[in-house]
Structures are given as structure tokens and as C-alpha cells.
Amino acid sequence: MDLQQARMLRDVLSDTAWWDRTRAFGRALRTSTRTPGGLLLIGPPAAEPWHLTAHLDDEARFAGLPEMSPTLVRWDPPRGAPSQLAVGLERLSTAKRGESVLVVAETAPEALLERVHDVRRGGATIFALDTGHTELAGIAHEVLSVDTGVVPAGNAARTDPLVEHPAAGPAISFEGAQHLLSLAAAEAEPGMPKGLRSRLARLLDAISGPDA
């Protein structure tokens, strides 16, 4: 899915409760992340959220929100990887108040749950994008669940971002939800000039400190 398709999907869902929840989730993510480099993305070892990281980075640059440019946290980055792809799990141990960890997981193995639980104790705000069938809801401060259980099985259902289901209406795929979240997370606040919220956040940190 490219940016134009993602925006078309957003327009289709603009009057639905799902988009309202996604916008609220994105707004909370912006509010809790106060410094550039303070938004950390992690997923299960076998499904690191590469695509959401890339799309969020694009949207953050376009919106003038450097604090929303994400850092991909990897389980085992290879030696010699570029700096943006070489951030390992040790970064989670330094996550603090004013920073956010976004967990992107269709399934959440025990190792991931343990890491997230440890990060929460350190003071960072935990967000989770999941399927509603993980244990992340018991750990995260904010959860956005994609009920993929109503999407029919099959390859077409997994790749189609919007699937019409006769009993439940439109169902969002997990991939489609990630694209929508990247748009919602960088959405401008009503009446606020581009980049102003970022400058206000940095001013607040200069006055009160990031842990206030």
C-alpha cells in the first residue's frame, strides 16, 4: 500500500468509530513523546515493524514533528548495520518518562511481553497495536486492537487493507491499520501551525526537564 492508497483508506473510514479510535491513539502517542529519538518501535523477533517505522518517519518529516520520527528497536541487529538499523534491545533499558514505546504485534511471545513489562517500570509510556488476542492489554497504557478474527482466511484477506465482511461490516487488516496509524500519529492538531507542537514540547523540556 502506498501513501495515496492509505489516504484513500482513511477517507473511506473517516466517519467510522475505527478511525476515531486510531486518531485518539495517534494523538496520545504525540502527547506522550516529547523528544526526538524518544519514540521506540518494537515487535516480535520474527516480525519487526519495518514498514510502520518507515511510514511514520516519512509522515513525521512531512508534518514537521521530529519527536515522532521513530527508532526501530531490533532483537539482534547484525554487525555493521547502518545506524538506523543497528539499535538493539539495550535501548529499551534507557527508555524513560517523556519517551514512548510502540509495540506492534499480531502475536506477543513471552520474551516480548517481558521486555515491555520491564520498560514500563522504567517510566516510558507503552502503546500497543495488536489483534486483541495478546496479553499486551494488561501491560500497555494505550492499546489499539485490530480484530483480524473477522477477516476471512486466505492470502487475499491478509493483503487487502479493507475487507468487506457480511456480518461485521468493514474489517481492517493489520497492515492497513499500520498505514492508518502512521497518518493519525502525524496529524496536525486543529488550529496549530506545522511544527509548533514540537517546538512547544522542547520548550517545556527546557523549563521543567524531560522527567517532570
SULZI-V296859 format. One record per run of one state. SS is the DSSP state (alpha for helix, beta for strand, coil for the rest). FROM is the first residue (numbers start at 1). LEN is the number of residues. If there is no record, write none. Layout:
ss->(SS/SS)
from->(FROM/FROM)
len->(LEN/LEN)
//
This chain:
ss->(coil/alpha/coil/alpha/coil/beta/coil/alpha/coil/alpha/coil/beta/coil/alpha/coil/alpha/coil/beta/coil/alpha/coil/beta/coil/alpha/coil/beta/coil/alpha/coil/alpha/coil/beta/coil/beta/coil/alpha/coil/alpha/coil)
from->(1/3/13/17/33/39/43/50/64/66/69/71/73/83/86/89/95/100/105/110/122/125/131/136/139/142/146/148/151/155/160/162/166/169/173/174/186/196/209)
len->(2/10/4/16/6/4/7/14/2/3/2/2/10/3/3/6/5/5/5/12/3/6/5/3/3/4/2/3/4/5/2/4/3/4/1/12/10/13/4)
//
